[in-house]
Amino acid sequence: MEAAELKRIPFLSAVPLEELEPWAAVATSTQVERRDSLTVSGDGDLSLGLLTRGLVVLCVASFADETRMTGIVDPAQCFNIECLHPRARATQSAYALTAAEVIHVPGEDVRQSVRRGGVLASLLAGFAAGRMAEITDDLVRATTLDVRARAAVALLRLSDRLETRNIPLTQEQLSGLVGTRRETLALILGALRNEEIIDTRYRMIKILDRERLVEASRNGYPTCIDNAAPVPLTGESCL
């Protein structure tokens, strides 16, 4: 792979070509289809995941054998940032939400980039710190907001991330982001639909009234901790 190909990835667009040369020598590209598994929770010896196109969904499985969706990754982000620690294992599973092209960079080569310093090292460190802030923000939101407000936050976040008011998710997938049972979420979405704030269709939720949805979030969006979390968290925003 050529360094110029890596630089065309939105997450890496600000990185000088010379800093991408070591990655170009070891990076591999994989074409995946919707629902293909990319990373399984607990995997060791992780590779950093980057996208040239498509979307990846992150999920966490509980001991109760329930799987919860925790986020969506697009080409302006990366996944498996845990690879920055040599002994860390994957905390989340990653699946293709759409057909996608995934670029994998071995974890050891990613860690070497941090040791060398430069723009790429700053980007990786900034993204890791941003993810920590996002996780903390999500924890506060989960313990201070009711289900209706969390559902509104999830829909607003997805709308901004995907740049559309049509959210291509099922209620089961969305319940993972909200952190509630699908049956409870269905009641909440039904109420929002009756208020003409959203519309629900097969595998699709459409935002009809964004302003009222923001009100329903009860100041939970974009952050809950006095703007502590970067919005949006992308390669560009990390530098």
Accessible surface in RSA format (square Angstrom, percent):
REM  Atomic radii and reference values for relative SASA: ProtOr
REM  Chains: A
REM  Algorithm: Lee & Richards
REM  Probe-radius: 1.40
REM  Slices: 20
REM RES _ NUM      All-atoms   Total-Side   Main-Chain    Non-polar    All polar
REM                ABS   REL    ABS   REL    ABS   REL    ABS   REL    ABS   REL
RES MET A   1    79.18  41.0  19.06  12.6  60.12 143.1  27.27  23.2  51.91  68.8
RES GLU A   2   119.28  68.5 118.26  89.5   1.02   2.4  38.44  74.4  80.84  66.0
RES ALA A   3     5.00   4.6   2.87   4.4   2.13   4.9   2.87   4.0   2.13   5.7
RES ALA A   4    46.49  42.7  42.72  65.9   3.77   8.6  43.47  61.2   3.02   8.0
RES GLU A   5    69.28  39.8  63.40  48.0   5.88  14.0  17.54  33.9  51.74  42.2
RES LEU A   6     0.16   0.1   0.09   0.1   0.07   0.2   0.16   0.1   0.00   0.0
RES LYS A   7    67.56  33.0  64.05  39.3   3.52   8.4  53.47  48.1  14.09  15.0
RES ARG A   8   173.90  73.0 146.25  74.6  27.65  65.8  77.70 106.2  96.20  58.3
RES ILE A   9     2.66   1.5   1.60   1.2   1.06   2.5   2.57   1.8   0.09   0.2
RES PRO A  10    60.84  44.3  50.32  45.9  10.52  38.2  54.84  45.3   6.01  37.3
RES PHE A  11     2.86   1.4   0.00   0.0   2.86   7.4   0.03   0.0   2.84   8.1
RES LEU A  12     0.00   0.0   0.00   0.0   0.00   0.0   0.00   0.0   0.00   0.0
RES SER A  13    58.45  49.4  47.61  63.5  10.84  25.0  28.39  60.5  30.06  42.1
RES ALA A  14    58.60  53.9  34.02  52.5  24.58  55.9  43.53  61.3  15.07  39.9
RES VAL A  15     0.08   0.1   0.08   0.1   0.00   0.0   0.08   0.1   0.00   0.0
RES PRO A  16    39.60  28.9  31.79  29.0   7.81  28.4  39.56  32.7   0.04   0.2
RES LEU A  17    78.38  43.7  75.30  53.9   3.07   7.7  75.30  52.9   3.07   8.3
RES GLU A  18   124.38  71.4 109.94  83.2  14.44  34.4  58.97 114.1  65.41  53.4
RES GLU A  19    42.53  24.4  34.16  25.8   8.37  19.9  26.63  51.5  15.90  13.0
RES LEU A  20     0.00   0.0   0.00   0.0   0.00   0.0   0.00   0.0   0.00   0.0
RES GLU A  21    97.14  55.8  92.22  69.8   4.92  11.7  35.72  69.1  61.41  50.1
RES PRO A  22    51.39  37.5  39.06  35.6  12.33  44.8  49.03  40.5   2.36  14.7
RES TRP A  23     0.08   0.0   0.08   0.0   0.00   0.0   0.08   0.0   0.00   0.0
RES ALA A  24     6.69   6.2   4.48   6.9   2.21   5.0   4.48   6.3   2.21   5.9
RES ALA A  25    89.19  82.0  46.90  72.4  42.29  96.2  58.52  82.4  30.66  81.2
RES VAL A  26    51.93  34.2  38.54  34.9  13.40  32.3  45.39  39.4   6.55  17.8
RES ALA A  27    12.12  11.1   0.00   0.0  12.12  27.6   0.00   0.0  12.12  32.1
RES THR A  28    80.72  57.4  76.11  77.2   4.61  11.0  69.40  93.2  11.32  17.1
RES SER A  29    52.56  44.4  20.69  27.6  31.87  73.4  18.18  38.7  34.38  48.2
RES THR A  30    56.54  40.2  52.64  53.4   3.90   9.3  40.24  54.1  16.30  24.6
RES GLN A  31   111.80  62.5  87.08  63.6  24.72  58.8  58.25 124.0  53.55  40.6
RES VAL A  32     8.64   5.7   6.81   6.2   1.83   4.4   7.17   6.2   1.47   4.0
RES GLU A  33   111.78  64.2 111.78  84.6   0.00   0.0  51.17  99.0  60.61  49.5
RES ARG A  34   107.89  45.3  93.01  47.4  14.88  35.4  43.55  59.5  64.34  39.0
RES ARG A  35   150.69  63.3 131.02  66.8  19.67  46.8  59.13  80.8  91.56  55.5
RES ASP A  36    57.25  40.1  52.58  52.3   4.67  11.0  13.92  32.8  43.33  43.2
RES SER A  37    65.53  55.4  35.94  48.0  29.59  68.2  32.13  68.4  33.41  46.8
RES LEU A  38    34.85  19.4   5.34   3.8  29.51  74.2   9.76   6.9  25.08  67.5
RES THR A  39     5.86   4.2   4.08   4.1   1.78   4.2   3.12   4.2   2.74   4.1
RES VAL A  40    81.20  53.4  81.20  73.5   0.00   0.0  81.20  70.6   0.00   0.0
RES SER A  41    50.51  42.7  33.08  44.2  17.43  40.1  11.01  23.5  39.50  55.3
RES GLY A  42    35.46  43.7   0.00   N/A  35.46  43.7  28.21  77.4   7.25  16.2
RES ASP A  43    55.91  39.2  50.88  50.6   5.03  11.9  12.63  29.7  43.28  43.2
RES GLY A  44    30.91  38.1   0.00   N/A  30.91  38.1  11.35  31.1  19.57  43.8
RES ASP A  45   143.82 100.7 107.16 106.7  36.66  86.7  43.20 101.7 100.62 100.3
RES LEU A  46    12.43   6.9   5.42   3.9   7.01  17.6   7.50   5.3   4.93  13.3
RES SER A  47    33.13  28.0  29.03  38.7   4.10   9.4   6.77  14.4  26.36  36.9
RES LEU A  48     0.00   0.0   0.00   0.0   0.00   0.0   0.00   0.0   0.00   0.0
RES GLY A  49     0.00   0.0   0.00   N/A   0.00   0.0   0.00   0.0   0.00   0.0
RES LEU A  50     0.14   0.1   0.00   0.0   0.14   0.4   0.14   0.1   0.00   0.0
RES LEU A  51     0.09   0.1   0.09   0.1   0.00   0.0   0.09   0.1   0.00   0.0
RES THR A  52    48.83  34.7  27.24  27.6  21.58  51.4  27.52  37.0  21.30  32.2
RES ARG A  53   112.78  47.4 109.73  55.9   3.04   7.2  60.00  82.0  52.77  32.0
RES GLY A  54    21.39  26.4   0.00   N/A  21.39  26.4  10.93  30.0  10.46  23.4
RES LEU A  55    29.95  16.7  29.95  21.4   0.00   0.0  29.95  21.0   0.00   0.0
RES VAL A  56     0.00   0.0   0.00   0.0   0.00   0.0   0.00   0.0   0.00   0.0
RES VAL A  57    10.43   6.9  10.43   9.4   0.00   0.0  10.43   9.1   0.00   0.0
RES LEU A  58    20.07  11.2  20.07  14.4   0.00   0.0  20.07  14.1   0.00   0.0
RES CYS A  59    13.55  10.2  13.41  15.0   0.14   0.3   0.71   1.8  12.84  13.8
RES VAL A  60    57.24  37.7  56.25  50.9   0.98   2.4  56.30  48.9   0.93   2.5
RES ALA A  61    64.10  58.9  41.14  63.5  22.96  52.2  41.14  57.9  22.96  60.8
RES SER A  62    54.89  46.4  37.84  50.5  17.05  39.3  45.18  96.2   9.71  13.6
RES PHE A  63   224.52 112.3 187.86 116.4  36.67  95.4 192.63 116.8  31.89  91.3
RES ALA A  64    77.64  71.4  46.25  71.4  31.39  71.4  59.06  83.2  18.59  49.2
RES ASP A  65   135.75  95.1 110.37 109.9  25.37  60.0  29.62  69.7 106.12 105.8
RES GLU A  66    75.00  43.1  70.82  53.6   4.18   9.9  31.45  60.8  43.55  35.6
RES THR A  67    88.13  62.7  60.05  60.9  28.08  66.9  35.16  47.2  52.97  80.1
RES ARG A  68    66.51  27.9  66.44  33.9   0.07   0.2  26.08  35.6  40.43  24.5
RES MET A  69     7.49   3.9   4.40   2.9   3.08   7.3   4.20   3.6   3.29   4.4
RES THR A  70    51.90  36.9  33.41  33.9  18.50  44.1  36.54  49.1  15.36  23.2
RES GLY A  71    16.76  20.7   0.00   N/A  16.76  20.7  16.76  46.0   0.00   0.0
RES ILE A  72    15.55   8.9   0.86   0.6  14.70  35.4   0.86   0.6  14.70  39.9
RES VAL A  73     6.70   4.4   6.70   6.1   0.00   0.0   6.70   5.8   0.00   0.0
RES ASP A  74    16.28  11.4  16.28  16.2   0.00   0.0   5.51  13.0  10.78  10.7
RES PRO A  75    27.92  20.3  27.92  25.4   0.00   0.0  27.92  23.0   0.00   0.0
RES ALA A  76    25.92  23.8  24.98  38.6   0.94   2.1  25.02  35.2   0.90   2.4
RES GLN A  77    15.87   8.9  15.81  11.6   0.06   0.1   1.08   2.3  14.80  11.2
RES CYS A  78     4.08   3.1   0.00   0.0   4.08   9.6   0.06   0.1   4.02   4.3
RES PHE A  79     5.22   2.6   0.73   0.4   4.49  11.7   5.22   3.2   0.00   0.0
RES ASN A  80    16.58  11.4  10.16   9.8   6.42  15.5   0.15   0.4  16.43  15.9
RES ILE A  81    23.81  13.5  21.01  15.7   2.80   6.7  21.01  15.1   2.80   7.6
RES GLU A  82    38.57  22.1  29.05  22.0   9.52  22.7  30.08  58.2   8.49   6.9
RES CYS A  83     2.29   1.7   0.15   0.2   2.14   5.0   2.29   5.8   0.00   0.0
RES LEU A  84    43.71  24.3  27.71  19.8  16.00  40.2  27.96  19.6  15.74  42.4
RES HIS A  85    96.34  52.7  91.68  63.7   4.66  11.9  65.06  67.1  31.27  36.4
RES PRO A  86    85.44  62.3  59.32  54.1  26.12  95.0  59.36  49.0  26.08 162.1
RES ARG A  87   196.66  82.6 170.24  86.8  26.42  62.9  72.94  99.7 123.72  75.0
RES ALA A  88    33.29  30.6  19.09  29.5  14.20  32.3  27.99  39.4   5.30  14.0
RES ARG A  89   147.66  62.0 139.20  71.0   8.46  20.1  42.18  57.6 105.48  63.9
RES ALA A  90     5.16   4.7   0.36   0.6   4.80  10.9   0.36   0.5   4.80  12.7
RES THR A  91    82.31  58.5  69.67  70.6  12.65  30.1  67.10  90.1  15.21  23.0
RES GLN A  92    28.43  15.9  25.45  18.6   2.98   7.1   8.90  18.9  19.54  14.8
RES SER A  93     9.97   8.4   9.97  13.3   0.00   0.0   2.04   4.3   7.93  11.1
RES ALA A  94     0.68   0.6   0.68   1.0   0.00   0.0   0.68   1.0   0.00   0.0
RES TYR A  95    72.38  33.8  72.38  41.2   0.00   0.0  39.84  29.9  32.53  40.1
RES ALA A  96     2.13   2.0   0.00   0.0   2.13   4.8   0.00   0.0   2.13   5.6
RES LEU A  97    14.53   8.1  11.07   7.9   3.47   8.7  12.37   8.7   2.17   5.8
RES THR A  98    49.17  35.0  47.41  48.1   1.77   4.2  48.25  64.8   0.92   1.4
RES ALA A  99    45.34  41.7  35.98  55.5   9.36  21.3  35.98  50.7   9.36  24.8
RES ALA A 100     0.00   0.0   0.00   0.0   0.00   0.0   0.00   0.0   0.00   0.0
RES GLU A 101    37.26  21.4  37.26  28.2   0.00   0.0   0.00   0.0  37.26  30.4
RES VAL A 102     0.00   0.0   0.00   0.0   0.00   0.0   0.00   0.0   0.00   0.0
RES ILE A 103     1.91   1.1   1.91   1.4   0.00   0.0   1.91   1.4   0.00   0.0
RES HIS A 104    39.20  21.4  38.80  27.0   0.40   1.0  26.02  26.8  13.18  15.3
RES VAL A 105     0.00   0.0   0.00   0.0   0.00   0.0   0.00   0.0   0.00   0.0
RES PRO A 106    48.10  35.1  47.24  43.1   0.86   3.1  48.10  39.7   0.00   0.0
RES GLY A 107     2.89   3.6   0.00   N/A   2.89   3.6   0.94   2.6   1.95   4.4
RES GLU A 108    73.88  42.4  71.69  54.2   2.19   5.2  47.53  91.9  26.35  21.5
RES ASP A 109    30.59  21.4  30.22  30.1   0.37   0.9   1.81   4.3  28.78  28.7
RES VAL A 110     0.00   0.0   0.00   0.0   0.00   0.0   0.00   0.0   0.00   0.0
RES ARG A 111    36.16  15.2  34.96  17.8   1.20   2.9   8.44  11.5  27.72  16.8
RES GLN A 112    69.01  38.6  68.33  49.9   0.68   1.6  13.01  27.7  56.00  42.5
RES SER A 113     3.28   2.8   1.38   1.8   1.91   4.4   2.12   4.5   1.16   1.6
RES VAL A 114    59.36  39.1  50.01  45.3   9.34  22.5  50.01  43.5   9.34  25.3
RES ARG A 115   156.76  65.8 118.48  60.4  38.28  91.1  72.71  99.4  84.05  50.9
RES ARG A 116   133.03  55.9  94.34  48.1  38.69  92.1  72.92  99.7  60.12  36.4
RES GLY A 117    30.03  37.0   0.00   N/A  30.03  37.0  23.01  63.1   7.02  15.7
RES GLY A 118    44.90  55.4   0.00   N/A  44.90  55.4  29.88  82.0  15.02  33.6
RES VAL A 119    51.77  34.1  48.63  44.0   3.15   7.6  51.24  44.5   0.53   1.4
RES LEU A 120     2.85   1.6   2.85   2.0   0.00   0.0   2.85   2.0   0.00   0.0
RES ALA A 121    10.33   9.5   9.34  14.4   0.99   2.3   9.55  13.4   0.78   2.1
RES SER A 122    62.02  52.4  50.83  67.8  11.19  25.8  27.03  57.6  34.99  49.0
RES LEU A 123     0.33   0.2   0.33   0.2   0.00   0.0   0.33   0.2   0.00   0.0
RES LEU A 124     0.00   0.0   0.00   0.0   0.00   0.0   0.00   0.0   0.00   0.0
RES ALA A 125    54.74  50.3  46.35  71.5   8.38  19.1  50.73  71.4   4.00  10.6
RES GLY A 126    24.26  29.9   0.00   N/A  24.26  29.9  18.64  51.1   5.62  12.6
RES PHE A 127     3.73   1.9   3.73   2.3   0.00   0.0   3.73   2.3   0.00   0.0
RES ALA A 128    27.17  25.0  25.06  38.7   2.12   4.8  25.71  36.2   1.47   3.9
RES ALA A 129    63.68  58.6  51.73  79.8  11.95  27.2  57.81  81.4   5.87  15.6
RES GLY A 130     5.71   7.0   0.00   N/A   5.71   7.0   5.20  14.3   0.51   1.1
RES ARG A 131    51.46  21.6  51.46  26.2   0.00   0.0  15.00  20.5  36.47  22.1
RES MET A 132   130.08  67.4 129.14  85.5   0.94   2.2 101.37  86.2  28.71  38.0
RES ALA A 133    27.51  25.3  17.75  27.4   9.76  22.2  25.85  36.4   1.66   4.4
RES GLU A 134    35.16  20.2  34.58  26.2   0.58   1.4   7.00  13.5  28.16  23.0
RES ILE A 135    93.10  53.0  91.62  68.3   1.48   3.6  92.20  66.4   0.91   2.5
RES THR A 136    66.11  47.0  63.90  64.8   2.21   5.3  42.64  57.3  23.47  35.5
RES ASP A 137     2.60   1.8   2.60   2.6   0.00   0.0   0.58   1.4   2.02   2.0
RES ASP A 138    50.33  35.3  46.13  45.9   4.20   9.9  25.92  61.0  24.41  24.3
RES LEU A 139   113.79  63.4 109.06  78.0   4.73  11.9 113.49  79.7   0.30   0.8
RES VAL A 140    46.88  30.8  46.18  41.8   0.71   1.7  46.88  40.7   0.00   0.0
RES ARG A 141    10.86   4.6  10.86   5.5   0.00   0.0   9.71  13.3   1.15   0.7
RES ALA A 142    56.74  52.2  38.87  60.0  17.87  40.6  38.87  54.7  17.87  47.3
RES THR A 143   100.94  71.8  64.28  65.2  36.67  87.4  62.60  84.1  38.34  58.0
RES THR A 144    83.30  59.2  56.62  57.4  26.67  63.6  61.53  82.6  21.77  32.9
RES LEU A 145    18.60  10.4  10.56   7.6   8.05  20.2  12.26   8.6   6.34  17.1
RES ASP A 146    70.56  49.4  60.82  60.5   9.73  23.0  41.71  98.2  28.84  28.8
RES VAL A 147    32.81  21.6  31.40  28.4   1.41   3.4  31.40  27.3   1.41   3.8
RES ARG A 148    71.32  29.9  70.35  35.9   0.97   2.3  34.90  47.7  36.43  22.1
RES ALA A 149     0.17   0.2   0.06   0.1   0.11   0.2   0.06   0.1   0.11   0.3
RES ARG A 150    33.22  13.9  31.01  15.8   2.21   5.3   7.71  10.5  25.51  15.5
RES ALA A 151     0.00   0.0   0.00   0.0   0.00   0.0   0.00   0.0   0.00   0.0
RES ALA A 152     0.00   0.0   0.00   0.0   0.00   0.0   0.00   0.0   0.00   0.0
RES VAL A 153     3.88   2.6   3.88   3.5   0.00   0.0   3.88   3.4   0.00   0.0
RES ALA A 154     7.97   7.3   3.82   5.9   4.15   9.4   7.89  11.1   0.08   0.2
RES LEU A 155     0.00   0.0   0.00   0.0   0.00   0.0   0.00   0.0   0.00   0.0
RES LEU A 156     0.00   0.0   0.00   0.0   0.00   0.0   0.00   0.0   0.00   0.0
RES ARG A 157    75.02  31.5  74.03  37.7   0.98   2.3  37.26  50.9  37.76  22.9
RES LEU A 158     4.93   2.7   4.93   3.5   0.00   0.0   4.93   3.5   0.00   0.0
RES SER A 159     7.68   6.5   6.08   8.1   1.60   3.7   0.00   0.0   7.68  10.8
RES ASP A 160    62.77  44.0  45.12  44.9  17.65  41.7  27.04  63.6  35.74  35.6
RES ARG A 161    44.39  18.6  29.54  15.1  14.85  35.4  12.13  16.6  32.25  19.5
RES LEU A 162    33.07  18.4   9.43   6.7  23.64  59.4  13.86   9.7  19.21  51.7
RES GLU A 163   157.11  90.2 122.33  92.5  34.79  82.8  44.94  86.9 112.17  91.6
RES THR A 164    47.42  33.7  35.27  35.8  12.15  29.0  34.05  45.7  13.38  20.2
RES ARG A 165   111.50  46.8 107.35  54.7   4.15   9.9  38.90  53.2  72.60  44.0
RES ASN A 166    59.83  41.3  56.95  55.0   2.88   6.9   8.51  20.5  51.32  49.6
RES ILE A 167     0.00   0.0   0.00   0.0   0.00   0.0   0.00   0.0   0.00   0.0
RES PRO A 168    55.70  40.6  44.56  40.6  11.14  40.5  44.56  36.8  11.14  69.3
RES LEU A 169     1.58   0.9   0.06   0.0   1.52   3.8   0.62   0.4   0.96   2.6
RES THR A 170    32.16  22.9  29.00  29.4   3.16   7.5  29.42  39.5   2.74   4.1
RES GLN A 171    53.79  30.1  49.74  36.4   4.05   9.6  16.73  35.6  37.07  28.1
RES GLU A 172   119.29  68.5 113.01  85.5   6.28  15.0  28.46  55.1  90.82  74.2
RES GLN A 173    49.42  27.6  45.52  33.3   3.90   9.3  22.79  48.5  26.62  20.2
RES LEU A 174     0.00   0.0   0.00   0.0   0.00   0.0   0.00   0.0   0.00   0.0
RES SER A 175     6.25   5.3   6.25   8.3   0.00   0.0   0.00   0.0   6.25   8.8
RES GLY A 176     8.26  10.2   0.00   N/A   8.26  10.2   0.89   2.4   7.37  16.5
RES LEU A 177    39.07  21.8   9.46   6.8  29.61  74.4  10.72   7.5  28.35  76.3
RES VAL A 178     4.99   3.3   0.00   0.0   4.99  12.0   0.93   0.8   4.06  11.0
RES GLY A 179    40.09  49.4   0.00   N/A  40.09  49.4  20.47  56.2  19.62  44.0
RES THR A 180    13.23   9.4   7.35   7.5   5.88  14.0   5.51   7.4   7.72  11.7
RES ARG A 181   142.60  59.9 138.53  70.6   4.08   9.7  56.08  76.6  86.52  52.4
RES ARG A 182   115.44  48.5 110.77  56.5   4.66  11.1  16.33  22.3  99.11  60.1
RES GLU A 183    94.06  54.0  88.85  67.2   5.22  12.4  61.26 118.5  32.80  26.8
RES THR A 184    49.60  35.3  48.20  48.9   1.41   3.4  26.41  35.5  23.19  35.1
RES LEU A 185     0.00   0.0   0.00   0.0   0.00   0.0   0.00   0.0   0.00   0.0
RES ALA A 186    37.20  34.2  28.76  44.4   8.45  19.2  29.21  41.1   8.00  21.2
RES LEU A 187   137.73  76.7 127.28  91.1  10.45  26.3 130.28  91.5   7.45  20.0
RES ILE A 188    34.67  19.7  34.42  25.6   0.25   0.6  34.67  25.0   0.00   0.0
RES LEU A 189     0.33   0.2   0.33   0.2   0.00   0.0   0.33   0.2   0.00   0.0
RES GLY A 190    10.62  13.1   0.00   N/A  10.62  13.1  10.62  29.1   0.00   0.0
RES ALA A 191    39.34  36.2  33.44  51.6   5.90  13.4  37.46  52.7   1.88   5.0
RES LEU A 192     0.00   0.0   0.00   0.0   0.00   0.0   0.00   0.0   0.00   0.0
RES ARG A 193    96.90  40.7  91.22  46.5   5.68  13.5  26.95  36.8  69.95  42.4
RES ASN A 194   120.88  83.4  89.98  87.0  30.90  74.4  29.23  70.3  91.66  88.6
RES GLU A 195    64.36  37.0  52.61  39.8  11.75  28.0  35.96  69.6  28.40  23.2
RES GLU A 196   124.59  71.5 119.33  90.3   5.26  12.5  33.17  64.2  91.42  74.6
RES ILE A 197     3.49   2.0   3.49   2.6   0.00   0.0   3.49   2.5   0.00   0.0
RES ILE A 198     0.75   0.4   0.00   0.0   0.75   1.8   0.00   0.0   0.75   2.0
RES ASP A 199    38.17  26.7  38.17  38.0   0.00   0.0   5.74  13.5  32.43  32.3
RES THR A 200    28.71  20.4  12.14  12.3  16.56  39.5   4.97   6.7  23.73  35.9
RES ARG A 201   141.91  59.6 118.00  60.2  23.91  56.9  53.07  72.5  88.84  53.8
RES TYR A 202   184.97  86.4 158.42  90.1  26.55  69.1 135.12 101.5  49.84  61.4
RES ARG A 203    86.41  36.3  76.07  38.8  10.35  24.6  30.63  41.9  55.78  33.8
RES MET A 204    59.01  30.6  58.05  38.4   0.96   2.3  58.05  49.4   0.96   1.3
RES ILE A 205     2.69   1.5   2.69   2.0   0.00   0.0   2.69   1.9   0.00   0.0
RES LYS A 206    65.83  32.1  65.75  40.3   0.07   0.2  19.34  17.4  46.49  49.5
RES ILE A 207     2.92   1.7   0.75   0.6   2.17   5.2   0.75   0.5   2.17   5.9
RES LEU A 208    83.19  46.3  56.01  40.1  27.18  68.3  59.10  41.5  24.09  64.8
RES ASP A 209    42.22  29.6  38.82  38.6   3.40   8.0  10.56  24.8  31.66  31.6
RES ARG A 210    69.84  29.3  67.54  34.4   2.30   5.5  26.67  36.5  43.17  26.2
RES GLU A 211   138.04  79.3 133.20 100.8   4.84  11.5  49.31  95.4  88.73  72.4
RES ARG A 212    91.05  38.2  88.84  45.3   2.21   5.3  32.48  44.4  58.57  35.5
RES LEU A 213     0.00   0.0   0.00   0.0   0.00   0.0   0.00   0.0   0.00   0.0
RES VAL A 214    59.81  39.4  57.94  52.5   1.87   4.5  57.94  50.3   1.87   5.1
RES GLU A 215   129.66  74.4 108.73  82.3  20.93  49.8  49.98  96.7  79.68  65.1
RES ALA A 216    10.35   9.5   0.77   1.2   9.59  21.8   8.95  12.6   1.41   3.7
RES SER A 217     0.32   0.3   0.32   0.4   0.00   0.0   0.00   0.0   0.32   0.4
RES ARG A 218   130.40  54.8 111.87  57.0  18.53  44.1  49.10  67.1  81.30  49.3
RES ASN A 219   139.51  96.2 118.29 114.3  21.22  51.1  31.44  75.7 108.07 104.5
RES GLY A 220     0.00   0.0   0.00   N/A   0.00   0.0   0.00   0.0   0.00   0.0
RES TYR A 221    33.43  15.6  19.00  10.8  14.43  37.5  14.45  10.9  18.98  23.4
RES PRO A 222    59.87  43.6  55.43  50.5   4.43  16.1  55.43  45.8   4.43  27.5
RES THR A 223    13.51   9.6   3.54   3.6   9.97  23.8   1.22   1.6  12.29  18.6
RES CYS A 224    36.80  27.8   7.06   7.9  29.74  69.9   7.36  18.6  29.44  31.7
RES ILE A 225    57.97  33.0  52.15  38.8   5.83  14.0  56.30  40.5   1.68   4.5
RES ASP A 226   137.36  96.2 106.77 106.3  30.58  72.3  42.70 100.5  94.66  94.4
RES ASN A 227   117.37  80.9  95.61  92.4  21.76  52.4  25.70  61.9  91.67  88.6
RES ALA A 228    60.70  55.8  31.15  48.1  29.55  67.2  41.44  58.4  19.26  51.0
RES ALA A 229     7.77   7.1   3.29   5.1   4.48  10.2   3.42   4.8   4.35  11.5
RES PRO A 230    44.16  32.2  30.61  27.9  13.55  49.2  42.28  34.9   1.87  11.6
RES VAL A 231    79.95  52.6  45.11  40.8  34.84  84.0  45.48  39.5  34.47  93.5
RES PRO A 232    74.97  54.6  70.76  64.5   4.21  15.3  74.87  61.8   0.10   0.6
RES LEU A 233     2.66   1.5   1.29   0.9   1.37   3.5   1.29   0.9   1.37   3.7
RES THR A 234    13.85   9.9  13.85  14.0   0.00   0.0   9.48  12.7   4.37   6.6
RES GLY A 235     1.89   2.3   0.00   N/A   1.89   2.3   1.50   4.1   0.38   0.9
RES GLU A 236   145.55  83.6 133.17 100.7  12.38  29.5  50.44  97.6  95.11  77.7
RES SER A 237    52.71  44.5  18.01  24.0  34.71  80.0  28.53  60.8  24.18  33.9
RES CYS A 238    25.07  19.0   1.27   1.4  23.80  55.9   6.99  17.7  18.08  19.5
RES LEU A 239    91.88  51.2  28.95  20.7  62.93 158.2  61.90  43.5  29.97  80.7
END  Absolute sums over single chains surface
CHAIN  1 A    11757.3       9507.2       2250.1       6388.3       5369.0
END  Absolute sums over all chains
TOTAL         11757.3       9507.2       2250.1       6388.3       5369.0
